[in-house]
Amino acid sequence: MVEQIKKIDGNAIAFEVIDSFTVTDVELAQKLIEQKISQGHSVIHLLIKVDQLKITHIGLKAALKDLLYVLKHIKQFGNLAIVANSNTLKTLVKMDNLFYNKINKGFEERYFDVSEIEEAYTFISN
């Protein structure tokens, strides 16, 4: 389930993925992004909190739909804050940032522990 954590003015969105990630969740996340774009923002910064997501509850169709959307709109994404409490995810985000930073110069994907969520908000708000 996708839930907006906090309404943020400007070109940033903060949402949390809880328990599962379905096609409906992908569509909700896309709707939040599209709303910001329709407000005239060409770059959207995202905070995605996934500490309560169960990997086994990610639908294959949802994952593919999400991946296709991200690839199609990659240039519209600014800073990405991934908030969780997983050393594995921390490593994956660091590796992914190597590619992300090359595609979107000036922006980065960064991992934050759940205890650092306020720093994550600052990261996407600047």
ROSE-4610 file (N, C-alpha, C; in Angstrom, 1 decimal, always signed):
// ROSE-4610
residu = [M/M/M/V/V/V/E/E/E/Q/Q/Q/I/I/I/K/K/K/K/K/K/I/I/I/D/D/D/G/G/G/N/N/N/A/A/A/I/I/I/A/A/A/F/F/F/E/E/E/V/V/V/I/I/I/D/D/D/S/S/S/F/F/F/T/T/T/V/V/V/T/T/T/D/D/D/V/V/V/E/E/E/L/L/L/A/A/A/Q/Q/Q/K/K/K/L/L/L/I/I/I/E/E/E/Q/Q/Q/K/K/K/I/I/I/S/S/S/Q/Q/Q/G/G/G/H/H/H/S/S/S/V/V/V/I/I/I/H/H/H/L/L/L/L/L/L/I/I/I/K/K/K/V/V/V/D/D/D/Q/Q/Q/L/L/L/K/K/K/I/I/I/T/T/T/H/H/H/I/I/I/G/G/G/L/L/L/K/K/K/A/A/A/A/A/A/L/L/L/K/K/K/D/D/D/L/L/L/L/L/L/Y/Y/Y/V/V/V/L/L/L/K/K/K/H/H/H/I/I/I/K/K/K/Q/Q/Q/F/F/F/G/G/G/N/N/N/L/L/L/A/A/A/I/I/I/V/V/V/A/A/A/N/N/N/S/S/S/N/N/N/T/T/T/L/L/L/K/K/K/T/T/T/L/L/L/V/V/V/K/K/K/M/M/M/D/D/D/N/N/N/L/L/L/F/F/F/Y/Y/Y/N/N/N/K/K/K/I/I/I/N/N/N/K/K/K/G/G/G/F/F/F/E/E/E/E/E/E/R/R/R/Y/Y/Y/F/F/F/D/D/D/V/V/V/S/S/S/E/E/E/I/I/I/E/E/E/E/E/E/A/A/A/Y/Y/Y/T/T/T/F/F/F/I/I/I/S/S/S/N/N/N]
num = [1/1/1/2/2/2/3/3/3/4/4/4/5/5/5/6/6/6/7/7/7/8/8/8/9/9/9/10/10/10/11/11/11/12/12/12/13/13/13/14/14/14/15/15/15/16/16/16/17/17/17/18/18/18/19/19/19/20/20/20/21/21/21/22/22/22/23/23/23/24/24/24/25/25/25/26/26/26/27/27/27/28/28/28/29/29/29/30/30/30/31/31/31/32/32/32/33/33/33/34/34/34/35/35/35/36/36/36/37/37/37/38/38/38/39/39/39/40/40/40/41/41/41/42/42/42/43/43/43/44/44/44/45/45/45/46/46/46/47/47/47/48/48/48/49/49/49/50/50/50/51/51/51/52/52/52/53/53/53/54/54/54/55/55/55/56/56/56/57/57/57/58/58/58/59/59/59/60/60/60/61/61/61/62/62/62/63/63/63/64/64/64/65/65/65/66/66/66/67/67/67/68/68/68/69/69/69/70/70/70/71/71/71/72/72/72/73/73/73/74/74/74/75/75/75/76/76/76/77/77/77/78/78/78/79/79/79/80/80/80/81/81/81/82/82/82/83/83/83/84/84/84/85/85/85/86/86/86/87/87/87/88/88/88/89/89/89/90/90/90/91/91/91/92/92/92/93/93/93/94/94/94/95/95/95/96/96/96/97/97/97/98/98/98/99/99/99/100/100/100/101/101/101/102/102/102/103/103/103/104/104/104/105/105/105/106/106/106/107/107/107/108/108/108/109/109/109/110/110/110/111/111/111/112/112/112/113/113/113/114/114/114/115/115/115/116/116/116/117/117/117/118/118/118/119/119/119/120/120/120/121/121/121/122/122/122/123/123/123/124/124/124/125/125/125/126/126/126]
x = [+0.8/+0.0/+0.9/+0.6/+1.3/+0.5/+1.2/+0.5/+1.4/+0.9/+1.6/+1.9/+3.2/+3.6/+3.3/+3.7/+3.6/+3.4/+2.6/+2.4/+3.5/+4.2/+5.3/+5.1/+5.2/+5.1/+6.3/+6.1/+7.2/+7.2/+8.4/+8.6/+9.0/+8.6/+9.0/+7.8/+7.9/+6.9/+7.5/+6.8/+7.2/+6.1/+6.4/+5.4/+6.1/+5.2/+5.7/+5.0/+5.7/+5.2/+5.1/+3.8/+3.6/+3.1/+3.8/+3.4/+3.6/+2.7/+2.8/+2.9/+3.2/+3.3/+2.6/+1.4/+0.5/+0.4/-0.2/-0.4/-1.2/-2.2/-2.9/-1.9/-1.0/+0.0/+0.9/+1.3/+2.1/+1.3/+0.1/-0.8/-1.0/-1.1/-1.2/+0.1/+1.2/+2.5/+2.7/+2.3/+2.4/+1.5/+0.3/-0.6/+0.0/+0.6/+1.3/+2.3/+3.1/+4.2/+3.6/+2.6/+1.9/+1.3/+0.8/+0.2/+1.2/+2.4/+3.5/+3.9/+4.0/+4.4/+3.4/+2.1/+1.0/+1.0/+1.7/+1.8/+2.9/+3.6/+4.7/+6.1/+6.2/+7.6/+8.2/+9.4/+10.0/+10.8/+11.2/+12.0/+11.3/+11.1/+10.4/+11.4/+11.6/+12.4/+11.5/+12.0/+11.1/+11.8/+11.0/+11.4/+10.4/+11.1/+10.3/+10.7/+9.8/+10.0/+9.6/+10.5/+10.1/+10.5/+10.6/+11.0/+9.9/+8.7/+7.6/+7.1/+7.9/+7.5/+8.1/+7.2/+7.7/+8.0/+9.2/+9.7/+8.9/+8.4/+7.6/+6.2/+5.8/+4.5/+4.6/+5.7/+5.8/+5.3/+4.2/+3.7/+4.6/+4.8/+5.6/+5.1/+3.8/+3.2/+3.5/+3.3/+3.5/+5.0/+5.9/+7.3/+7.7/+7.2/+7.5/+6.8/+5.6/+5.0/+5.7/+6.2/+6.9/+8.3/+9.0/+10.2/+10.1/+9.1/+8.8/+8.6/+7.8/+7.5/+8.8/+9.5/+10.8/+11.7/+11.9/+12.8/+12.3/+11.0/+10.4/+10.6/+10.5/+10.5/+11.7/+12.8/+14.0/+14.5/+14.4/+14.9/+14.1/+12.9/+12.0/+12.2/+13.1/+13.4/+14.7/+14.6/+15.7/+16.3/+16.5/+17.1/+16.1/+16.6/+15.8/+16.3/+15.4/+15.8/+15.1/+15.8/+15.3/+15.4/+14.3/+14.4/+14.0/+14.8/+14.6/+15.5/+15.6/+16.5/+17.1/+17.8/+18.3/+19.7/+20.7/+22.0/+22.1/+21.3/+21.3/+20.8/+19.7/+19.2/+20.1/+20.8/+21.8/+22.9/+23.3/+24.4/+23.8/+22.6/+22.0/+21.8/+21.4/+21.1/+22.5/+23.5/+24.8/+25.3/+25.1/+25.4/+24.5/+23.3/+22.3/+22.6/+23.1/+23.4/+24.5/+25.4/+26.5/+25.9/+24.9/+24.2/+23.3/+22.5/+21.5/+22.2/+23.3/+24.1/+24.6/+25.0/+25.4/+24.3/+23.1/+21.9/+21.4/+21.3/+20.7/+21.8/+22.6/+23.8/+23.2/+23.9/+23.5/+22.5/+22.0/+21.1/+21.6/+21.1/+21.6/+20.5/+20.8/+19.9/+20.7/+20.1/+20.8/+19.9/+20.6/+19.9/+19.9/+18.8/+18.7/+18.1/+18.6/+18.0/+16.8/+15.8/+14.5/+14.8/+15.8/+16.1/+16.6/+16.9/+17.4/+16.4/+15.1/+14.1/+14.0/+14.3/+14.3/+15.4/+16.5/+17.6/+17.2/+16.4/+15.9/+14.9/+14.1/+13.2/+14.0/+15.0/+15.9/+16.5/+17.0/+17.7/+16.8/+15.5/+14.6/+14.0/+14.1/+13.5/+14.4/+15.7/+16.7/+16.8]
y = [-1.2/+0.0/+1.2/+2.2/+3.5/+4.5/+5.3/+6.4/+7.6/+8.7/+10.0/+10.2/+10.4/+10.6/+12.0/+13.0/+14.4/+15.2/+16.2/+17.0/+18.1/+18.2/+19.1/+20.1/+21.3/+22.3/+22.2/+22.7/+22.7/+21.4/+21.0/+19.9/+18.6/+18.4/+17.2/+16.4/+15.1/+14.2/+13.2/+12.9/+11.9/+10.9/+9.6/+8.6/+7.3/+6.5/+5.3/+4.1/+3.0/+1.7/+0.8/+0.4/-0.4/-1.8/-2.8/-4.2/-4.7/-4.2/-4.7/-3.6/-4.0/-3.0/-3.6/-3.1/-3.6/-2.6/-3.0/-2.1/-0.9/-1.0/+0.1/+1.1/+0.6/+1.4/+2.1/+1.5/+2.1/+3.3/+3.0/+4.1/+5.3/+5.0/+6.1/+6.9/+6.2/+6.9/+7.8/+7.2/+7.9/+9.2/+9.0/+10.1/+11.3/+10.9/+12.0/+12.7/+12.0/+12.6/+13.4/+12.9/+13.6/+14.9/+14.9/+16.1/+17.2/+16.9/+17.8/+18.4/+17.5/+17.9/+18.8/+18.5/+19.4/+20.8/+20.9/+22.2/+23.0/+22.4/+23.2/+22.8/+21.8/+21.3/+20.4/+20.7/+19.8/+18.7/+18.9/+17.9/+17.6/+16.4/+16.0/+15.2/+15.7/+15.0/+14.1/+12.9/+11.9/+11.3/+11.2/+10.4/+9.2/+8.0/+6.8/+6.0/+5.8/+5.0/+3.6/+2.7/+1.3/+0.3/+0.8/-0.1/-1.1/-0.8/-1.8/-2.6/-2.5/-3.2/-4.6/-5.6/-7.0/-7.4/-7.7/-8.0/-9.1/-10.1/-11.1/-10.7/-9.4/-8.9/-7.8/-7.9/-7.0/-7.8/-7.3/-8.0/-7.8/-8.8/-8.8/-7.7/-7.7/-6.8/-5.3/-5.1/-3.8/-3.4/-4.3/-4.0/-3.6/-4.3/-4.0/-2.7/-2.5/-1.2/+0.0/-0.2/+0.9/+1.1/+0.0/+0.1/+0.8/+0.5/+1.1/+2.6/+3.0/+4.4/+5.1/+4.6/+5.2/+5.4/+4.4/+4.5/+5.5/+5.6/+6.6/+8.0/+8.2/+9.5/+9.9/+9.1/+9.3/+10.7/+11.4/+12.8/+13.8/+13.3/+14.2/+14.0/+13.0/+12.8/+13.5/+14.1/+14.8/+13.9/+14.5/+13.7/+12.6/+11.5/+10.3/+10.0/+10.0/+9.6/+8.2/+7.2/+5.9/+5.7/+5.6/+5.5/+4.1/+3.4/+2.1/+1.7/+0.5/+0.0/-1.4/-1.3/-2.5/-2.3/-3.0/-2.9/-3.3/-4.3/-4.7/-3.6/-3.0/-1.9/-0.7/-0.5/+0.6/+0.4/-0.8/-1.1/-1.0/-1.5/-1.4/+0.0/+0.9/+2.3/+2.9/+2.6/+3.2/+2.8/+1.5/+1.0/+1.6/+1.7/+2.3/+3.8/+4.5/+5.9/+6.1/+5.2/+5.3/+5.6/+4.8/+5.0/+6.2/+6.3/+7.4/+8.8/+8.9/+10.2/+10.5/+9.5/+9.7/+10.1/+9.6/+9.9/+11.3/+11.5/+12.8/+13.6/+14.2/+15.0/+16.0/+16.1/+17.1/+16.5/+15.4/+14.8/+13.4/+12.9/+11.7/+10.9/+9.6/+8.7/+8.4/+8.6/+8.4/+7.6/+6.7/+5.9/+6.7/+6.6/+7.1/+6.1/+5.9/+5.0/+5.7/+4.9/+5.5/+6.6/+6.4/+7.4/+8.7/+8.7/+9.9/+10.6/+10.3/+10.7/+12.2/+13.0/+14.4/+14.9/+14.3/+14.6/+14.3/+13.2/+12.8/+13.9/+14.4/+15.5/+16.7/+17.0/+18.2/+17.9/+16.7/+16.3/+16.5/+16.2/+16.3/+17.7/+18.5/+19.9/+20.9/+20.7/+21.7/+21.7]
z = [+0.0/+0.0/+0.0/-0.8/-0.9/-0.2/+0.7/+1.4/+1.4/+1.1/+1.2/+2.6/+3.0/+4.4/+4.8/+4.0/+4.3/+3.0/+3.1/+1.9/+2.0/+0.8/+0.7/-0.4/-0.1/-1.2/-2.1/-3.3/-4.3/-5.1/-5.4/-6.3/-5.6/-4.4/-3.7/-3.2/-3.2/-2.7/-1.7/-0.7/+0.3/+0.5/+0.2/+0.4/+1.0/+1.5/+2.2/+1.5/+1.4/+0.8/+2.0/+2.4/+3.6/+3.1/+3.6/+3.4/+2.0/+1.1/-0.3/-1.3/-2.6/-3.7/-4.9/-5.2/-6.2/-7.4/-8.5/-9.6/-9.2/-8.3/-7.8/-7.1/-6.3/-5.6/-6.6/-7.7/-8.7/-9.3/-9.6/-10.2/-9.3/-8.0/-7.0/-7.0/-6.9/-6.9/-8.2/-9.3/-10.6/-10.6/-10.0/-9.9/-9.1/-8.0/-7.1/-7.9/-8.7/-9.5/-10.6/-11.3/-12.4/-11.9/-10.6/-10.1/-9.9/-9.5/-9.3/-10.7/-11.7/-13.0/-13.6/-13.4/-13.9/-13.2/-12.0/-11.4/-11.9/-12.9/-13.6/-13.2/-12.4/-12.0/-13.0/-13.5/-14.5/-13.8/-12.6/-11.8/-10.5/-10.1/-8.9/-8.0/-6.8/-5.8/-5.0/-4.7/-4.0/-2.7/-1.7/-0.5/-0.5/-0.5/-0.5/+0.7/+1.6/+2.9/+2.7/+2.8/+2.5/+3.7/+4.9/+6.0/+6.3/+6.0/+6.3/+5.1/+4.0/+2.8/+2.9/+2.6/+2.5/+1.1/+0.9/-0.5/-1.2/-0.4/-1.0/-1.4/-1.0/-1.3/-2.5/-3.2/-4.4/-5.6/-6.2/-7.4/-8.6/-9.4/-10.6/-11.6/-11.8/-12.7/-12.2/-10.9/-10.3/-10.5/-10.2/-10.3/-11.8/-12.7/-14.1/-14.6/-14.1/-14.5/-13.9/-12.7/-12.0/-12.7/-13.0/-13.7/-15.1/-15.8/-17.1/-17.0/-16.0/-15.7/-15.4/-14.5/-14.1/-15.3/-16.1/-17.2/-18.2/-18.4/-19.4/-18.9/-17.5/-17.0/-16.1/-16.3/-15.5/-15.4/-16.5/-16.5/-15.7/-15.3/-14.5/-13.0/-12.6/-11.2/-10.8/-9.6/-9.0/-8.0/-6.8/-5.7/-5.2/-5.0/-4.5/-3.1/-2.1/-0.7/-0.5/-0.2/+0.1/+1.6/+2.3/+3.8/+4.2/+4.9/+5.4/+6.6/+6.9/+7.9/+7.4/+6.3/+5.7/+5.1/+5.6/+5.1/+3.6/+3.2/+1.9/+1.0/+1.3/+0.5/+0.5/+1.6/+1.7/+0.6/+0.5/-0.5/-1.9/-2.1/-3.4/-3.9/-3.0/-3.3/-3.7/-3.0/-3.3/-4.7/-5.0/-6.3/-7.4/-7.2/-8.1/-8.4/-7.3/-7.5/-8.5/-8.7/-9.7/-11.0/-11.4/-12.7/-12.7/-11.6/-11.5/-11.7/-11.0/-11.0/-12.4/-13.2/-14.6/-15.5/-15.3/-16.1/-15.7/-14.4/-13.9/-13.2/-14.0/-13.4/-12.4/-11.3/-10.3/-9.3/-9.5/-8.6/-8.1/-7.0/-6.5/-5.8/-5.7/-5.0/-3.7/-2.5/-1.3/-0.3/+0.4/+1.5/+2.8/+3.5/+4.9/+5.8/+6.9/+7.9/+8.4/+8.9/+9.4/+10.4/+11.3/+12.3/+11.7/+10.4/+9.7/+8.7/+9.0/+8.1/+7.9/+9.0/+8.9/+7.9/+8.0/+7.0/+5.6/+5.4/+4.1/+3.6/+4.5/+4.1/+3.6/+4.3/+3.9/+2.6/+2.4/+1.1/-0.1/+0.0/-1.1/-1.2/-0.2/-0.1/-0.6/-0.7/-1.2/-2.7]
